[in-house]
Amino acid sequence: MTLIRPSDDTEPTALAPDPERLEPRSRRAWTERMLVDRRDDDTYAVTTESGHTYRVDLREHSCSCPDHRIRGERCKHLRRVAIEITARSVAPPGRQRARCDVCGRVTFVSEAEVPPHRCRRCGLVPGDIVLDRETGKRLVVARVIDERADERVIEATGETVAEYERNDGYPADDRVVAATYLRDARGSNPARRYAFPRSRLDRTDEQLVE
């Protein structure tokens, strides 16, 4: 997974859904030009059109601006940080933005988490049922192996998972998934496992129930 570094943009940007239907503070949060930058202490610096910068702490639900500090309101700066997180422009406290190696979707991962990472849609766990893109058959995941397709050797053929003929065209640096064809997994005998590059398998909403 490729970590996404903070944007190099120095100009504030505007965001707007349907401002006429929003109450005043929400409307300003969406439409005014602001620059949101997460700090090392997991707070956010929000710079407004006027050039003022305020400190937003989501964990404390606080902002250093007068609207929140004096009036006790949920100000436009607090709202804007929430909007930016929802839009995946900045990460929430304790997490960092990253791009999923499988689908390229922007996701958030723990700062302490080590690769390989997957977004929620692409991540697999034992028992998940997947669809083989090449055959259209269903398999059940046995485990996700922390090896690349061009590193994992298939004992029966002596070639790597990446070199196997039907895996041609899939990324050589895909993580390897060990899976069993569903019809075999439901049998009484130990089922044979096969190795696949992750992107050859499509996730489904099903899971094997013993």
N, C-alpha and C positions, 0 to 999 in steps of 0.2 A: 504494500500500500504506500502510495506517495503522499508524504505530508505536504500540506499546502501552507506555505509561508504567508505571513500577513501581507496584505496588499501594499504595493508600492505607490498606489494612488495617494495624492496629497490634497485633492480637491474633494470637498463634501459632496454627497450625492443625495438625490431626492427619491422618495418612495411614495406611491399613491395608489390606493385601490379605488374607492368611491368616496372622496372626501366630504361630499355634501351630506352623507348619511352619518357622519361621525360627530361625536361631541367635540367641543373646541380643543381640548388638550390632545385627544387622539388624532384629530385632524392635523394639528401642528406637528405631532410626532411623525405622521406619515408624509406630510408634504414639505416641511421645511428642510433645507439643505443642512445636513449634519455629517460629521465625521466621527465614527465610533472606533476606538482603538482599545483592545484589551491589554491591560498592564500585567506585569509579572506577578503581582499580588492578587490576581483574579478579579480586580475591579476594572472599571471601564472609564476611559477618558472620552467625553462627548464634547466635541467642538461645534459650536453653532454658527449660523450665518454671520452673526455679529462679531465673531472671533473669540467669544468667551468659551472657556473650557471648564467643564464640571466633572466631578468624580462620582460615578454611580457604583454602588455596591449592591448587587442583586441579593446576596446572602443576607444582608441587613435590610434590604428593601429601602435603601436610602440614596439620596443625591445631595450634593453640596449646594445646589441652586436655592435661591430664596423661596421659590414656589413650594419646594418640599420642606426645606429647613425651617422656614418661618410659618408657612400656611399649613404644612402637614399634608399637602396634596400629592397624589401620584402624578408627578410632573411629566412633561413631554420627553425628558431625557431618559427617565426610567422606562417609559413606554417604547422609546426608540430602540433602546438596547434589546428589549424583548422582541421587537419586530425584526431586528437584524439577526438575532439568534434563530428565530423561526424561519427566516429566509436563508439560513445557513451561511450568512456573510461573516459572522464571528461565532466563536465557540462559547458555550456556556462555561461557568466556573468549573475548574477541575478537568476540563476536557480540551481536545485540540481538533481542528479541522483536518480531514484527510480525504483522499480519494480512493475508493474501492478498486482493488486491482482487477476484479472480475467485471464489473459493469461500469466503472468510472464515476459512479454516483458519489457526490459529496456527502460525507457522514462525519460523525463526531466519535472520537475514540478517547479512552482514558489516557492521561499523560503518562501513567505508569505502565500501560499496556505495550507489549513488544510484538513485532510482526511475526507471522503474517496476520493481517487484519482483514475483516470482511464487513460490509454493511449488513444490516439486519436481513435484508432481502437475499443476499448471496451467502451468508454464513450457513454452514451445515453442521449438524451434530448427529451422532449415531442414532439410527431409528428414523431419520428423515427419508422420505421417499422422493426420488428424483427421476427425471425423464432423460433417457439417452438421446441426444440430438441426432445421432447417426442411425439408430435402429428404431427409435420411437418406443422402445421397451422401458418398463419401469424397474428401478432398482431400489434397494434400501441401503443407506449409508452405514458402513461398519465403523469407519474412522477416517479422519482427515489426517494425512501424513505430512509431517513437517519436512518435506523434501520437494524439490522442483521436479517437473516432468522430465527434464533432461538429466536428472540425477538418479532417479529411481529406475532400477533395472528389473525387467520382467524375467523371472527365473526360467520360464519355459522357452523363451526365445533368445535370451541373452542381449536383447536390445532395451533401450530405455523406453519409458512411457511415451516420451516425445517422438521417438523414432518409429513407434508402431504405426503401421500403414494408415489405419483409420483415424489416427490422431494428427495426421498431417494438416497443418493450417491452424492448429490451436497453439497458444503461446507456450514456448518452451519453458518459461519460468512460472507457469501455473503450478500451484500446489497440487499434490496428488491426493485423490480420494479413493479409498478402498470401498468397494460396494459389491453387493450380491444381487443377482436378479431376483425379483420379488417372488416369482413362482418357486424358486429354490429355497428362499429364506423361510417359506412357510412349510417346507417339508420336514420330515423327522430326522434326516441325516444332516451332518454338518455341511453347510453350503459353501461352495467355492467362491472365493473373493477375487475380484478383478480390479485392476488399477486404471483410473481415468484421470486425465487433466481436468481440473475443476470446471473450466468453462465449457466442457463438452456436456455437462450435466445441467439440466434445468430444474430449479427448485419447484416443488409443488406444495400445496397446503396440507398434504397427507403426512401421517407418521405411522410407523408400524406399531401395532399394539399386540403385545405378547399375550 
